[in-house]
Amino acid sequence: MKLVPLQKDHINNLVSKGIVLSYSLSLDRTRLWVNIKAKSEEEIKDTLSTFPLYSYFKYSVFPLAFHASGFMPSVSMN
């Protein structure tokens, strides 16, 4: 449990760097879905290995055709 705040901070840091596009945690806290921007599965593995809770989870990689979210930057025509 001590690692949970570190995990959250680490993921938020990766979000601010544009590496993690989004993440979701199941209500029972047993599953986490993370959308990672990467050029290869090896790059994804390298990113995941930096997670503080990495040694406690199993993961599967599913390449996406695209990732759409409700977060759009504001655009100014000025």
Buried (B, 14 or more C-beta within 10 A) or exposed (E): EEBEEEBBEBBEEBBEEEBBBEBEEEEEEEEBEBEBBBEEEEEBEEBBEEBBBBEEEEEEEEEEEEEEEEEEEEEEEE
